[in-house]
Amino acid sequence: MLHALPLAESLAETTTSLSGWLTGLFSGTAPEPGASSSAAGIIVASILKATVIVLIVQIGMLYATWGERKIIGRMQDRLGPNRVGLFGLAQPFADMIKMLTKEDITPTAAHKWVYNLGAILVVPPAIIGFAVVALDRNLIAADLSIGALFFFAIGSTAVMPIFMAGWGSRNKYALLGAMRAVAQVVSYEIPQVLSIVGVLLLAGTLSMNGLIHSQGPIGDAFPGVWFILLQPIGFVIFLLATTAEIERTPFDIPEAESEIIAGYHTEYAGIKFGLFYLALYFVTISASAVGAILFLGGWQPPFAFLAGIPGWIWMTAKTLALVFVFMWLRGTLPRLRVDQLMAFAWKVLVPISLVNLMVTGLLAKLVAGRAPLMVFGAFTVANVAMVALLIWLVAGWRRFNAARQITFERPAVQAVGAALRRGAA
């Protein structure tokens, strides 16, 4: 026991120093080993930041696949992966080795440059978005003043490699899946962005750390509460639109295997198919992290007395909670038809998000600078009114559609047959 104490203290000091070095690396307050303040030092620091981000996200992606298979397996009364490693924890690494060793097949008729670039270019937009994700007060690679705008702008470029993959494959099913993906992503970007504009209006900033500071007990900016409490409608719209953006069930129309085989990556195999799989989970994790920043207070604790817990723990927990929601939706809801999907974006989400934005702008002007409790009360009343109005409109729409349905009277033959059966009885 006496020998264990110095070892424990040494490990604690090593962990503290490593945490301090990472914080200094991402905040720019501490020099990196062997680096100077010259251009070479900046390049070394940037490479180290990118390496740390990729390693963390890669490990998170591997165990996100394991977690999803376990969660959906539990929902469907199955065990999920349980053979490779304890509780199947080594299964993601076995899948990675299998993917790397599979034969790489390129169709003879494919546009080889476009075909190969489509698989390569789909990953960078999914990784670059993590540069503006704040894991803690100083754990952020690039705390841009337009961090939120940067994230969504980078994410919108993913449609180009997706269309390149479908077009370059020279396969009609792949092309159809790519066209569906482009239409879906472009359509759902509108309600997704509109759903966060109310948050940006309340926070008065586009910086990720600025958005977090405007929520929770540590920040001293307006409004001082999590935005999910002020913008529940915006949060639901963001969740649905983001699910469509990352092409997860029930919005996985571009990959509807029952209709178009596997969508835009039908002709891909081996590591190239693995890149699409990689990008899907990267985007799922990054979208969950940004959702936690925008609506759940990011690295801020829910109460002031919990401020002693490191911020990255809160951020990780909130991100995993949203990742679980995406997995839950996949294991619960059936796939929509393509016409239902597009109608839902333009006829439902866009009008609701516009109304929510107008109400938010008006209330933000009226309650600016007020106490958090007063702000919360005003937005609660407004949100309840909007939900009641929405329910009333939906009920009216359903009555209108029911009145337009064509009904048929029972044929006379059936009536005669029923009369004869009654007479025989």
N, C-alpha and C positions, 0 to 999 in steps of 0.2 A: 504493500500500500504506500510505503514511504517512497519507493522508487516510481510509483505510478503518478504521484503528484507533480514532480518536475516535468514528466512527459506530458501530462495534461496541460500544464501551464505553457509548455513549449508549443503544443499544438494550438492552444488558444491564441498565443502571440503570433504564430504563423498565419492563422486564419484572419486575425485582425489586420496584420500588415498586408496580406493579400487583398482584403476588402478595401483597405485604404489605398492600395496601389491602383485597384480597378476604379475606385471613385476618382482618384486623381487623374487617371488616364482619360476617363470620360468627361470630367469637368475641365480638364486642362490646367488644373492647379498644381499638379505634381509632375515632374519630368519622368519620362520613361527611361528604363535602364539603357545606357549607352546612347541616348538620343540628346540632341542639343536643340536650341531654339531656332536653328536654321531650317531651311527648306527640307533638308534631309530628315531632320527630327520630326517635322510635321508629317512627312511621308511615312516614316516609321510608326508614328502614333496612329495615323489613319489605317495603316495595314493591321496594326494590333487591334484597333477597335473593330474593324471588319471581321477579323479572325474570331474574336470573342463572340461577336453577334452570331456569326454563322455556326460556330460550335454549339452555342446555347440553343439556337433555334433548331439545329439539326437533331440534337438529342431530344428536344421537346417534340419535334415532328415524329421521331421514331416511336416515342411512347404515347403520342396522340393516337397513332394507328392501333397500338396495343389496347389503349383505353377504350377506343371506339368499338373495337371488336368484343371486348369484355362487356361493355355497357349494353350494346345491342344484343349480345348473346344472352345476357341476364334478362332483358326485356322479352326475348323470344324463348325463354326457358331453355337456353343452351349454356354450355360452359365457356365457350370462347377458347382462345389459345391457352393450353395448359401442359404442353408436352416439352417444349424447349426451355429449359431453365425453370427456376422456382416460380410457380404460378404463371408460367409462360413468359416471364420477363425477358428472356433472350430471344423470343420469337421475332421481334423487329430486326435484329441483327441477322438472323437466319434468312428472313425475307430479303434483306438488303443484299446479302451474298448471292442469293438465288437470282435477284434482278440483275446484278452485275455480271453474272456468268451466263445468262441467257443469250441465245444467238441474236445478233443484230441483223434484221432483215430489212432491206430497202426495196420497195416495189420497182419493177423494171420501168414502168411507165411514169413514175413520179418525177416531178421537178426536183432534182436532188438538192440543189442549193436552198430552194424555198422549203423543201421538206425537212432538211436537217436544221436550218435556222429556226424553223417554227418550234422545234423541241428545245433548242438551246436558249432562245430569247424569252421563253415563257417563265424562266426562273428568276432572272434579275429583278423585274418589277416586284415580285413577291418578297425578295430579300431586302431591297432598298428601303421599303416602307418601314422596316424596323429601325432605321437610322434616327427617326424622330419619336420613337416610343420611349417614354420616360419610365424606367423601372423604379427610380427613386429620385429624390431631389436633385442629385448630381449624376445619377447613373443614366445618362442619355448621350448618345453619340453626337447628335447635332441638334441643339436646342434652337431651332429656327424660329424666327418671329412669325413665320407663316407655316408652322409645322403641320397643322390640320389640312391646309390647302395642298401642301406638298404631298402628304400621304394619299389623298384622294386623286390628285393629278397623276401621280405615279401609278396608282392602281388602275386608272382608266386606260393606260397604254397596253394592258395585257390583252386587249382585243386584237391587236395586230398580230402577235405570234399565233394566236388561236386561229385567226382566219388564214394565216400563212400555212398552218398545219393542214387545215381542211383543203385549201386550194392546191397545195403542193403534193398532196397524196394522190391526186387524180382518181378519186373515188367519190361517186355521187353521194354515198351515205356520209362520208367524212365532210364533204362540202355542205351538205344539208345541215349537219350538226354545227359546222362553223358559222353558217348564216344564222341559225337559231341562236347561237351563243352571242354573236354580235348584236342582234336585235334585242336579246334579253338584257345584256349588260348595258347597252346604251339606254334602254327604256328605264331600267331600275336605278340607274345613276341619278335620275332626276328626283324621285322621291327620297332617295338616300341622302343626297346633298341638302334637299329642302328640310329634311328631318333634323339636321344638325345646325341649320342656320339659326333656329331659335336659341340653341345652346350658345352659339357664338355671339348672338345679340346680348344675352344675359351676362356672359363673361367679359365681353368687350375686347377679346384678344383671339388670335389664331395660334398662339404658342401653346404647345402641349403642357408645359409646366405652368403657364399662365392659366390654362383651363382648369388644371388641378388645384391651383392656389385659390381659385374662386369658389371651391367647394370644400366642405368639411371644416373641422374645428381649428386646424392649424393655419389655414389661409385667412387673410384679413380682408379679402376683396368681396364685392357684391357677387352673388346673393348669400353665400355662406352655407348652403345646403347642397346635397347631391342633386344633380340635374334630373335624375330619374324621378324625383319627387315633384319637380316642377314641370317636367316634360314627359310624362308617362306615355302620352300618345306619340310623341316624337321618338321615344325609345322603341316602342312596338314597331313603328314604321321603319326605323333604322334596322331593327332585327330582321324584319321580313325582307326589306330591300337588300340587306347584306347577304342574307341566305340565297337570294336570287343571284347576286353579284358573284358569289363564290361557287355557284352552281351546285348547291346541295339540295337534297330532298326537302320539300316537295317541288323544288324549282330546278331539278336536274334534267330539264328538257334537252339540252345539247348532248347529253350522254344517255338518252333514253334507249337502253339496250333492247327493249321489247319492240322498238320501232326502227331505229337506225343503227343497230349493232352496238357501237360504243361511241358514236359521235365523231368529233373531229380527230380523235387519236385512234381511230379504228386500225389504221395501217401501221401503227408504231409497235415496236416490240423491244424487249430488253431494257437497256439503260435509257433509251429515248422515251419509252412509255413511263419509266420510273421518274423521269424529269417532270412530266405532267402530274404524276401522283405527288411528287415532292412539292410542286408549286401549289397544289390544292390545299395541302395541310399547312404550308407556310402562310398562305393567305387566310386560312381559317384562324390560325393563332394570332396573326397580326390584326385582323379585323376584331377579334375578341379583345385584344389589348387596347385598341383604340376605342372600342365601345366602353371598356372599363374606365378609360380616361375621360371620355365625354360625358358619361352618365352616372358612373359609380364612384367618382372621386379619386380615381387613379391610386397613387401610393398613399393617399391620406387615410387615416383610420376613421371609423364611423363615430367614435367618441374621443374626447380629448384625453381621458385617462388611459387610453390604449396607445398613446403616442410613443411609448417606449419600445414598442414592437417595430422592427425595421420596416421601412416603407416598401422594400422589394417583396417582402412576404405578403403584405396586403395586395400589392399589384399582381403578384402571381396567383393568389387565391381568387381574386376577382376575374382575372383572365381565364383561369380554369373553370370557373363557374359558367362563364359565357360559352366556352368551348363545349361544356357539358350540355348546355341548352341546344346548341347546333346538333350535337349527337342525338339528343333526345328527339328533336324534330325529325331527324332521319329515321329513327326507329319507330316513329309513331304515325306519321302522315303519309298518305298515298300521293303519287305523282299527279300533278295537274296536267290537263291538256294544253297544247301550245296556245290555243285561242283563249282559254281561261287565264293562262299566265299573262298574256299581253293585256287582256281586258282588265285584269286585277291591278296592273301597274297604272294604266292611264285613266281608268274609270273609278278606281277606289283610292289607291294610295296617293296619287298626285292631288286630287281635290282635298282630301283630308289633310295632307301636309301643308297645302296652301292656307287653309282655314286656320290650322294650328299656328302657322307662322304669323298670320295677321293678328290673331289674338295675343300671341306672345309679344309681338312688337308693341301693341297697345298697352299691355300690362307692364312691360318692362319700363315704359315711359312713366306710368302712373306710380309704380312702387319703387322706383330707383332710390337707393339710399335708405330705405326703410329697414326695420328689424327683420331678421330671417323668419321669425314666426309669422309676421304680417305678410311677408312675401309668399310663404308657404300657404297661408290661408287663402290669399287672393287667387293663386294659381290652382288650388284645390277646387274652389268654387267654379272657376272657368273650365277646368278639365271635366268636372262632373257634368256641367252644362253641355259641353261639346259631345261627350259620350251619350248623354240622353238624346241630343239632337240626332246623332248618328243612328241610334237604335230606332228612333221614330222614322227616320228616312228609309232605313232598310226595311222596316215593317210595311211602310207604304209602298215601297217598290215591289215587295213580294205580293202584296194584295193586288197591285196593278197587273203583275205578270199572271197571277192566278185568274184574274178576270178575263185576260186575253186568250187563255187556253181554250181550245176547241173540245167540246164534250159531245159524246155520241149517246143517243138513246139506245136502250136495249132492243135488239132486233125483235121483230114480231115472232120469228120462229122460236126464239128462246122463251118468249112469253107463252106461246101455245104449248111448248114442251113442258113448262112449269105447271100449266093448268092441267094437262093430261096426267102428270105425275100426282098432282093433288087429287084428281078424280079417281085414279087407280088406288090411291091410298084410302 
